[in-house]
Amino acid sequence: MKKYLQDYLFLFLIAGTIVALDQWTKYLVRTYLQFCEVWAPQPWMIDYARIVHWRNSGAAFGMLQQFGGVFMVLAILVSLAILYFFPQVDRRDWPLRLAMCMQLGGALGNLIDRLTQGGEVTDFISVGNFAVFNVADASISVGVAVLILGLWIKDYQQKKNPTAGQPPAMLSQAETVPQTEEIEGE
């Protein structure tokens, strides 16, 4: 039971921090900027990076507009799956654990918006010509990148050392007992 509490404490600490940051930044945007209003700390930055009050009824980065209900259900299912599987992930697999924390935080951040903002999500980060996004979208995207990088590193390590990460019981006797070589001429 103590292991589950520690696992969930780690999960909720990271995901909760992401949700809090996401909701706080969205609150600031909704409070201080009118819909479609643009702000940048310096006028020359407007072309490169700016804050813009925008609403999105679709997925991250404005994709699949008008599917807010589907994404609400998807966020709930993903969150439940992460809550179920997180304690089963080996603690040494920090990329997967971090990715799950980031994805849970992002999913919950946008879910809160959909439930409180009429099915829409507040987006506000605008960089160059890229789609407008928010902290939750960024967390989900970075979480996916961490997951992919972690899987790539794990795959590389297993190819380099095929027995790495396997419990001793799975190793064959030949792999666990050092072999002595006969030296010719003795």
N, C-alpha and C positions, 0 to 999 in steps of 0.2 A: 504494500500500500504506500509506503514511504517513497518508493521509486516513482509511482504514478504522480504523487504530489509534487515531487521535484521536477518531473518531466512537464507537467502542466504548469507549474510555476514559471519555468523557462519559456514555454510556449506563450502563456498569457502576458508575461513581462514584455517580450519582444512585440508580439501582435498588438497588445494594448497600447504600447508606445506609438506604434504606427497609426492605430485608430485615433488616438488622442491628437497626434500631430496633424493627421488628415482632417479631422473634424474642426480643429482649431483654425487651420488655414482656410478652410471653406467658410467657416463662420466670419472670419475677417473679410474675405472677399464679398460675401453676401451683405455684410454690414456697411462696408465702406465704398463699394463700387456699384453703380447702377448696372443693370443687365447690358452687356456689350461694351461697357466702359473699359478703356485701356489705361494702364498706368505703368510707368517705368521710372526708376529713380533719377535717370538722366535722359533728356530728350533724344540724344544720339543713339540710345540703346533700343528705341522703339522698333527699329528694323531687325534687331538681332534677338532680343529677349525682353519680354514684357509680361505683365499680369493683365489678364482680360477676364471679365466675368462672363462665363459661358455656361449653358446648360446642355446636357447630353442625355438623350433617352436610350442610347445604344450601349455598345461595349466600349472598352478602352480606346482612346484616340478617335472617338467619333464613329466607329464602325457599326454597322447594322442598327441604324436608327429605328425607333419604334418597336424594338424587341425588349423593352425594359422589363416586362413581366417574366420573360424567359430568363433574363440575366438575374432577376431576383431569385427565382427558383434555383438556378445554377449556383448562385453564391451560397445559398442555404445548403445545397447538397455538397458542394466543395468543402464548406466549413465543417459539416458533420463528418465527412470522410477524413479530414485532417485531424479532427478531435479523436476519432476512433483509432487511426493508424499511428499517430504521433508517438505514443508510448511504446510502440512495437519497433520503432526505428532505433538501431544501435546508437548509443550516445557518441561513439567515435565517428559516426557518419555526420559530422557537423555541417557539410554543405546541404545535405538533404534536410536536416533539422532546421537550419536557418532558412532555406527556401520555403519550407512549410510554414514557418512563423511569418515570413513576409507575405506569402500568399493568403494566409488567414487574415492578417491585418488589412491587406488591401481589399479582400472580398468583403469583410465586415464593414470597412469604411464606406465603400460604395453601397453596400446593402442598407446601411443607416440612412444614407442620402435618399435612396429609392423609396424607403418607407416613410421618410419625413418630408420629402420634396416632390411629392406627386409622381413618383416613378422616374424622376430625373436625377442626374448626378451633377453636382457643381464642378466644372472644370475651370482652370485659371492659369496654368503655366503654358506660355506660348513662346516657343523658341524657333526663330527663322520661319520657314514655311511648313514646319511640322504641325501635326494636329494638336489641338489644345488638350491638356491632360491635367491630372491632379496627383497628389501624394499617393493615394491608393493605387492608381494606375501604375505609377512609377514603381511602387513596392511590388506589385504583381509581376511586372516586367523584369525587374532586377532579380526577384525570386526565381523566375524561370531561367534567367541567365546563370544564376548561382547553381541551380539544379543541373543544368546542362554542363557547366564547367566541372562540377563535382562528379558527375557521371563519367565525363571524359577522363578526369584524373584517376578515378577508381579503375576504369577500364585500362588505362595506360599502366597503372601499377600492377594490375593482375596479369597483363601480358608480359610485363617485365619479370614478375615473380609469381608464377601460377599458384603457389601455395599461400600467398599473402592473404590474410583476412579469413582463412578457413580455420575452423576450430580443429584442435589436434585430433579429435576422434575421426575426422573426415580424411585425414592423411593416411596413405597406405603405409604398411609396415616398412616398405623399402624407403619411404621418404622420412620416416621417423627414426630408423635405426641406421647409424652411419655404416657405410659399407667399407670394408677393407679391401684393398686391391692386392693381388698377388704380385710380387715383384719377380720378374724373370731372373733366373739364375740362382735363386736361393733354394 
